[in-house]
Amino acid sequence: MRAERIPAWSGLCLIALALSAVGCVRGCTSSYPPIHLNPNMDYQLKYQAQEESRFFYDGVAMRLPVPGTVARGELREDLGFYTGRDADDTYVTSNPLPAADETLARGANRYTIYCQPCHDKRGTGKGILAERGVPTATFHDEIRLAYPDGQIFEVISQGVGLMKGYAYPIAPRDRWAIVAHVNRLQQDRQAAGLTPGVSD
């Protein structure tokens, strides 16, 4: 008796039936987790950020840098540039940045953003706070006219009275640029012959 040939399409049907019996093809949803053939370091034992630890005495997994560690680019050897004070703890008398047009333009820009709302455009202290009855310093009284540049830098950095410090949002170079702009405001007012309390 001669064997009959099996049609080709029936072989394809058998393969499709086998695949459906084994599982769903790629793209189908499944209630089982996927098989991770090469886990590498995806499932390693590790601490996550802000996680507590029973290994360290203080219970904190994130460790502080070794005392004295300095981040790359953060070695601040020029004490006067970063604090406004010299090694003998006296204020820097003159701005370490040249009073170039670029410096003054940058200072005016940063002043407009951070200082002008309270001290006003000319530095007379007649900004929004003064309109609401909060006394705000003018840069043109005898006390502040006598400030050395390092002291103005320190006030910008650390704040004074009701004013908060701006060391975090304003980089040191930009703080010195603001100092240069404040100096220019003072010089312009003196050149115009205006005195504190006189409306301009």
PASEBA-1860 file (N, C-alpha, C; in nm, 3 decimals):
! residues 200
1> MRAERIPA> 0.085/-0.118/0.000/0.000/0.000/0.000/0.089/0.125/0.000 ~ 0.062/0.219/-0.085/0.146/0.337/-0.099/0.102/0.447/-0.002 ~ 0.201/0.512/0.069/0.171/0.621/0.165/0.128/0.747/0.090 ~ 0.029/0.814/0.144/-0.020/0.938/0.082/0.063/1.057/0.129 ~ 0.082/1.151/0.038/0.158/1.273/0.073/0.074/1.365/0.161 ~ 0.140/1.417/0.265/0.071/1.512/0.355/0.082/1.650/0.295 ~ -0.028/1.724/0.281/-0.023/1.858/0.223/0.066/1.951/0.306 ~ 0.132/2.046/0.240/0.224/2.139/0.308/0.152/2.226/0.410
9> WSGLCLIA> 0.029/2.264/0.380/-0.042/2.353/0.472/-0.072/2.286/0.605 ~ -0.082/2.154/0.602/-0.111/2.084/0.728/0.009/2.089/0.822 ~ 0.132/2.094/0.766/0.253/2.107/0.848/0.258/2.242/0.918 ~ 0.216/2.346/0.844/0.212/2.480/0.904/0.109/2.488/1.015 ~ -0.002/2.419/0.994/-0.105/2.416/1.098/-0.053/2.349/1.225 ~ 0.023/2.242/1.207/0.079/2.172/1.323/0.177/2.260/1.401 ~ 0.260/2.338/1.328/0.355/2.427/1.393/0.282/2.537/1.471 ~ 0.179/2.596/1.409/0.101/2.700/1.476/0.033/2.645/1.600
17> LALSAVGC> -0.019/2.520/1.590/-0.085/2.457/1.704/0.015/2.435/1.817 ~ 0.137/2.393/1.783/0.240/2.368/1.884/0.278/2.498/1.955 ~ 0.294/2.606/1.878/0.331/2.734/1.937/0.222/2.785/2.031 ~ 0.097/2.769/1.991/-0.012/2.815/2.077/-0.022/2.731/2.202 ~ 0.018/2.607/2.196/0.013/2.520/2.313/0.125/2.555/2.411 ~ 0.244/2.595/2.356/0.358/2.627/2.442/0.334/2.757/2.517 ~ 0.282/2.857/2.452/0.260/2.987/2.515/0.229/3.091/2.410 ~ 0.211/3.210/2.457/0.175/3.320/2.367/0.298/3.370/2.294
25> VRGCTSSY> 0.280/3.417/2.175/0.391/3.473/2.099/0.423/3.611/2.152 ~ 0.536/3.667/2.108/0.582/3.797/2.155/0.475/3.904/2.134 ~ 0.453/3.985/2.235/0.355/4.092/2.225/0.227/4.062/2.301 ~ 0.204/3.937/2.335/0.084/3.902/2.411/0.107/3.930/2.559 ~ 0.001/3.957/2.631/0.012/3.978/2.775/0.013/3.845/2.847 ~ 0.075/3.847/2.964/0.083/3.725/3.044/0.084/3.763/3.191 ~ 0.030/3.676/3.274/0.030/3.702/3.418/0.162/3.661/3.482 ~ 0.249/3.595/3.408/0.377/3.549/3.461/0.486/3.654/3.434
33> PPIHLNPN> 0.584/3.668/3.524/0.693/3.763/3.498/0.778/3.715/3.380 ~ 0.838/3.809/3.306/0.920/3.767/3.192/1.044/3.692/3.237 ~ 1.094/3.607/3.151/1.216/3.533/3.181/1.334/3.625/3.151 ~ 1.415/3.650/3.252/1.531/3.738/3.236/1.653/3.649/3.215 ~ 1.692/3.632/3.089/1.800/3.538/3.057/1.936/3.586/3.106 ~ 1.959/3.716/3.106/2.090/3.769/3.144/2.071/3.882/3.246 ~ 2.059/3.849/3.375/2.026/3.951/3.474/2.137/4.055/3.497 ~ 2.262/4.020/3.463/2.374/4.112/3.483/2.370/4.170/3.625
41> MDYQLKYQ> 2.359/4.303/3.638/2.357/4.365/3.771/2.221/4.424/3.803 ~ 2.118/4.383/3.728/1.986/4.440/3.749/1.928/4.403/3.885 ~ 1.960/4.288/3.932/1.898/4.239/4.056/2.001/4.218/4.165 ~ 2.106/4.298/4.165/2.207/4.283/4.268/2.157/4.334/4.403 ~ 2.217/4.287/4.509/2.187/4.338/4.642/2.258/4.472/4.658 ~ 2.184/4.578/4.682/2.243/4.710/4.692/2.151/4.801/4.772 ~ 2.209/4.909/4.822/2.130/5.010/4.892/2.079/5.112/4.792 ~ 1.956/5.155/4.809/1.899/5.262/4.728/1.928/5.396/4.798
49> AQEESRFF> 1.909/5.506/4.723/1.931/5.638/4.781/1.839/5.660/4.901 ~ 1.891/5.720/5.006/1.819/5.754/5.130/1.773/5.631/5.209 ~ 1.821/5.514/5.172/1.780/5.392/5.243/1.858/5.380/5.374 ~ 1.794/5.323/5.476/1.865/5.305/5.602/1.945/5.176/5.598 ~ 2.044/5.168/5.687/2.134/5.053/5.689/2.160/5.012/5.832 ~ 2.159/4.882/5.854/2.193/4.831/5.987/2.343/4.804/5.998 ~ 2.415/4.822/5.888/2.559/4.796/5.889/2.636/4.911/5.952 ~ 2.597/5.036/5.917/2.670/5.152/5.967/2.612/5.199/6.101
57> YDGVAMRL> 2.698/5.251/6.186/2.658/5.287/6.323/2.549/5.394/6.327 ~ 2.546/5.484/6.224/2.445/5.590/6.227/2.317/5.552/6.155 ~ 2.312/5.429/6.101/2.191/5.380/6.036/2.163/5.437/5.898 ~ 2.260/5.508/5.840/2.241/5.572/5.710/2.327/5.503/5.606 ~ 2.265/5.465/5.494/2.340/5.396/5.389/2.428/5.492/5.309 ~ 2.377/5.614/5.283/2.455/5.711/5.206/2.562/5.771/5.296 ~ 2.688/5.757/5.257/2.797/5.801/5.342/2.842/5.942/5.308 ~ 2.884/6.016/5.409/2.937/6.150/5.388/3.078/6.141/5.330
65> PVPGTVAR> 3.121/6.244/5.254/3.259/6.242/5.203/3.359/6.243/5.318 ~ 3.478/6.193/5.292/3.585/6.196/5.392/3.615/6.342/5.426 ~ 3.633/6.376/5.554/3.663/6.515/5.590/3.781/6.568/5.511 ~ 3.765/6.689/5.459/3.872/6.749/5.379/3.861/6.720/5.231 ~ 3.761/6.637/5.192/3.743/6.606/5.050/3.698/6.730/4.975 ~ 3.755/6.753/4.859/3.719/6.867/4.775/3.675/6.815/4.639 ~ 3.556/6.853/4.596/3.508/6.810/4.465/3.593/6.874/4.356 ~ 3.601/6.805/4.242/3.679/6.857/4.131/3.626/6.995/4.088
73> GELREDLG> 3.716/7.089/4.073/3.677/7.224/4.034/3.629/7.310/4.149 ~ 3.630/7.257/4.273/3.579/7.331/4.388/3.688/7.367/4.490 ~ 3.815/7.360/4.448/3.924/7.397/4.537/3.930/7.549/4.545 ~ 3.890/7.604/4.656/3.875/7.749/4.669/3.995/7.808/4.745 ~ 4.106/7.818/4.674/4.228/7.867/4.737/4.226/8.018/4.756 ~ 4.158/8.089/4.668/4.149/8.235/4.678/4.038/8.272/4.777 ~ 4.075/8.282/4.903/3.978/8.305/5.010/3.898/8.433/4.988 ~ 3.965/8.539/4.948/3.898/8.667/4.928/3.792/8.661/4.820
81> FYTGRDAD> 3.818/8.586/4.713/3.724/8.577/4.602/3.596/8.506/4.644 ~ 3.607/8.406/4.731/3.491/8.325/4.768/3.421/8.369/4.895 ~ 3.488/8.453/4.977/3.426/8.495/5.103/3.413/8.646/5.117 ~ 3.492/8.721/5.040/3.493/8.866/5.056/3.587/8.913/5.165 ~ 3.658/8.817/5.229/3.753/8.851/5.335/3.890/8.792/5.303 ~ 3.995/8.865/5.345/4.132/8.816/5.326/4.166/8.715/5.435 ~ 4.288/8.661/5.428/4.333/8.562/5.525/4.337/8.618/5.666 ~ 4.357/8.749/5.680/4.358/8.811/5.814/4.219/8.855/5.858
89> DTYVTSNP> 4.114/8.809/5.788/3.974/8.831/5.822/3.930/8.977/5.803 ~ 4.001/9.052/5.721/3.957/9.187/5.687/3.889/9.183/5.550 ~ 3.797/9.277/5.528/3.724/9.278/5.402/3.816/9.313/5.284 ~ 3.790/9.247/5.173/3.859/9.281/5.048/3.818/9.423/5.011 ~ 3.915/9.507/4.984/3.883/9.649/4.960/3.836/9.675/4.818 ~ 3.884/9.598/4.722/3.845/9.625/4.583/3.801/9.497/4.514 ~ 3.714/9.510/4.420/3.656/9.399/4.345/3.765/9.326/4.267 ~ 3.774/9.192/4.280/3.875/9.118/4.204/3.845/9.111/4.054
97> LPAADETL> 3.722/9.141/4.014/3.688/9.141/3.872/3.714/9.280/3.813 ~ 3.764/9.285/3.691/3.783/9.416/3.628/3.648/9.481/3.599 ~ 3.643/9.613/3.611/3.516/9.684/3.586/3.495/9.702/3.436 ~ 3.499/9.589/3.363/3.480/9.591/3.218/3.332/9.595/3.185 ~ 3.300/9.631/3.062/3.159/9.639/3.019/3.089/9.505/3.039 ~ 3.160/9.397/3.011/3.101/9.263/3.025/3.063/9.234/3.170 ~ 3.152/9.270/3.262/3.125/9.249/3.405/3.006/9.333/3.451 ~ 3.003/9.460/3.410/2.894/9.549/3.449/2.761/9.504/3.390
105> ARGANRYT> 2.764/9.455/3.267/2.640/9.406/3.204/2.589/9.283/3.277 ~ 2.680/9.193/3.313/2.639/9.073/3.387/2.586/9.111/3.525 ~ 2.652/9.205/3.590/2.607/9.250/3.721/2.469/9.315/3.715 ~ 2.445/9.396/3.611/2.314/9.460/3.595/2.206/9.356/3.572 ~ 2.240/9.252/3.495/2.144/9.145/3.468/2.108/9.069/3.596 ~ 2.209/9.030/3.674/2.184/8.956/3.799/2.115/9.046/3.902 ~ 2.152/9.173/3.905/2.089/9.268/3.997/1.940/9.279/3.967 ~ 1.906/9.289/3.839/1.765/9.301/3.799/1.684/9.180/3.847
113> IYCQPCHD> 1.744/9.064/3.840/1.674/8.940/3.879/1.662/8.928/4.031 ~ 1.772/8.948/4.102/1.775/8.915/4.245/1.759/9.035/4.339 ~ 1.803/9.152/4.299/1.809/9.265/4.392/1.703/9.372/4.366 ~ 1.676/9.398/4.241/1.588/9.509/4.204/1.449/9.502/4.266 ~ 1.387/9.385/4.278/1.252/9.383/4.337/1.245/9.452/4.474 ~ 1.350/9.439/4.554/1.346/9.500/4.687/1.416/9.636/4.690 ~ 1.531/9.648/4.623/1.612/9.770/4.634/1.582/9.872/4.526 ~ 1.503/9.839/4.432/1.461/9.916/4.315/1.576/9.932/4.214
121> KRGTGKGI> 1.543/9.985/4.099/1.637/9.992/3.986/1.761/10.074/4.017 ~ 1.747/10.178/4.099/1.857/10.268/4.129/1.924/10.239/4.263 ~ 1.874/10.138/4.335/1.934/10.103/4.463/1.895/10.193/4.577 ~ 1.780/10.259/4.564/1.736/10.353/4.669/1.654/10.286/4.779 ~ 1.626/10.155/4.765/1.549/10.085/4.866/1.400/10.109/4.859 ~ 1.351/10.154/4.743/1.208/10.184/4.728/1.141/10.080/4.639 ~ 1.171/9.954/4.664/1.111/9.846/4.586/0.978/9.800/4.643 ~ 0.940/9.677/4.611/0.809/9.626/4.652/0.793/9.620/4.804
129> LAERGVPT> 0.899/9.581/4.874/0.888/9.572/5.021/0.861/9.709/5.082 ~ 0.930/9.812/5.033/0.909/9.947/5.086/0.765/9.992/5.061 ~ 0.708/9.952/4.947/0.569/9.987/4.917/0.474/9.922/5.017 ~ 0.516/9.812/5.078/0.433/9.741/5.175/0.474/9.771/5.320 ~ 0.554/9.875/5.336/0.589/9.919/5.471/0.708/9.850/5.534 ~ 0.781/9.770/5.458/0.898/9.701/5.513/1.022/9.785/5.481 ~ 1.096/9.829/5.583/1.214/9.912/5.555/1.319/9.833/5.478 ~ 1.366/9.892/5.369/1.465/9.827/5.284/1.585/9.920/5.268
137> ATFHDEIR> 1.704/9.863/5.274/1.825/9.945/5.272/1.845/10.013/5.137 ~ 1.896/10.134/5.145/1.943/10.204/5.026/2.094/10.187/5.018 ~ 2.147/10.188/4.898/2.293/10.176/4.881/2.361/10.313/4.888 ~ 2.281/10.418/4.909/2.334/10.553/4.894/2.343/10.630/5.025 ~ 2.325/10.561/5.139/2.345/10.631/5.265/2.493/10.625/5.304 ~ 2.531/10.703/5.404/2.673/10.712/5.440/2.730/10.579/5.486 ~ 2.648/10.500/5.554/2.697/10.371/5.606/2.736/10.279/5.490 ~ 2.645/10.262/5.393/2.671/10.166/5.285/2.767/10.220/5.179
145> LAYPDGQI> 2.774/10.351/5.169/2.875/10.409/5.079/3.016/10.380/5.130 ~ 3.028/10.360/5.262/3.159/10.332/5.322/3.194/10.183/5.319 ~ 3.100/10.098/5.278/3.129/9.955/5.274/3.241/9.925/5.174 ~ 3.342/9.848/5.214/3.437/9.798/5.114/3.368/9.693/5.026 ~ 3.424/9.667/4.910/3.360/9.572/4.818/3.340/9.435/4.880 ~ 3.434/9.391/4.963/3.422/9.260/5.026/3.302/9.252/5.119 ~ 3.267/9.363/5.183/3.152/9.364/5.273/3.021/9.357/5.194 ~ 3.016/9.427/5.081/2.897/9.417/4.996/2.882/9.272/4.947
153> FEVISQGV> 2.993/9.211/4.908/2.992/9.071/4.865/2.941/8.981/4.976 ~ 2.986/9.003/5.098/2.945/8.921/5.212/2.796/8.937/5.240 ~ 2.745/9.060/5.230/2.602/9.082/5.252/2.520/9.008/5.146 ~ 2.564/9.013/5.021/2.493/8.939/4.915/2.497/8.790/4.944 ~ 2.613/8.742/4.990/2.631/8.598/5.014/2.553/8.548/5.134 ~ 2.563/8.620/5.247/2.508/8.569/5.372/2.378/8.637/5.415 ~ 2.350/8.752/5.355/2.231/8.825/5.396/2.257/8.907/5.521 ~ 2.163/8.994/5.554/2.172/9.073/5.676/2.031/9.123/5.709
161> GLMKGYAY> 1.997/9.126/5.837/1.863/9.169/5.877/1.756/9.082/5.813 ~ 1.660/9.146/5.745/1.552/9.071/5.680/1.595/9.007/5.549 ~ 1.711/9.049/5.497/1.755/8.997/5.367/1.820/8.861/5.384 ~ 1.778/8.767/5.302/1.839/8.634/5.307/1.966/8.633/5.224 ~ 2.051/8.533/5.246/2.173/8.520/5.168/2.146/8.461/5.031 ~ 2.227/8.502/4.935/2.210/8.455/4.797/2.331/8.373/4.749 ~ 2.403/8.312/4.843/2.520/8.232/4.803/2.479/8.112/4.721 ~ 2.362/8.056/4.749/2.321/7.935/4.675/2.282/7.966/4.531
169> PIAPRDRW> 2.192/8.061/4.505/2.151/8.078/4.365/2.246/8.161/4.280 ~ 2.335/8.241/4.344/2.422/8.329/4.266/2.567/8.283/4.283 ~ 2.633/8.251/4.173/2.773/8.207/4.176/2.863/8.321/4.224 ~ 2.979/8.290/4.283/3.068/8.395/4.334/3.104/8.501/4.229 ~ 3.134/8.459/4.107/3.169/8.556/4.002/3.053/8.652/3.975 ~ 2.930/8.598/3.977/2.814/8.684/3.955/2.789/8.777/4.073 ~ 2.822/8.732/4.194/2.807/8.820/4.311/2.903/8.938/4.301 ~ 3.026/8.911/4.255/3.121/9.020/4.236/3.074/9.113/4.124
177> AIVAHVNR> 3.011/9.056/4.022/2.957/9.140/3.914/2.847/9.231/3.968 ~ 2.766/9.180/4.060/2.663/9.264/4.123/2.728/9.375/4.205 ~ 2.837/9.341/4.275/2.910/9.443/4.351/2.956/9.555/4.258 ~ 3.008/9.518/4.141/3.052/9.618/4.044/2.935/9.705/3.999 ~ 2.819/9.643/3.980/2.700/9.720/3.939/2.654/9.814/4.050 ~ 2.656/9.767/4.174/2.618/9.852/4.288/2.714/9.972/4.298 ~ 2.844/9.946/4.279/2.941/10.056/4.279/2.908/10.159/4.171 ~ 2.869/10.108/4.053/2.834/10.198/3.944/2.709/10.281/3.979
185> LQQDRQAA> 2.611/10.217/4.042/2.491/10.291/4.085/2.527/10.402/4.183 ~ 2.617/10.372/4.277/2.658/10.471/4.375/2.733/10.586/4.308 ~ 2.823/10.551/4.216/2.901/10.655/4.146/2.810/10.745/4.062 ~ 2.714/10.682/3.992/2.623/10.760/3.907/2.540/10.858/3.991 ~ 2.495/10.811/4.106/2.411/10.897/4.191/2.494/11.013/4.247 ~ 2.617/10.982/4.289/2.703/11.089/4.341/2.738/11.189/4.231 ~ 2.762/11.137/4.109/2.795/11.226/3.998/2.677/11.317/3.965 ~ 2.556/11.268/3.988/2.437/11.350/3.961/2.406/11.446/4.074
193> GLTPGVSD> 2.485/11.435/4.184/2.468/11.527/4.297/2.348/11.494/4.383 ~ 2.296/11.368/4.372/2.179/11.329/4.452/2.224/11.276/4.587 ~ 2.145/11.302/4.690/2.177/11.257/4.824/2.062/11.169/4.876 ~ 2.088/11.087/4.978/1.982/11.001/5.033/1.861/11.083/5.076 ~ 1.741/11.034/5.040/1.619/11.102/5.079/1.568/11.196/4.972 ~ 1.654/11.228/4.874/1.610/11.317/4.767/1.549/11.233/4.656 ~ 1.430/11.267/4.614/1.362/11.189/4.511/1.433/11.204/4.378 ~ 1.446/11.091/4.308/1.504/11.097/4.175/1.417/11.020/4.081
END
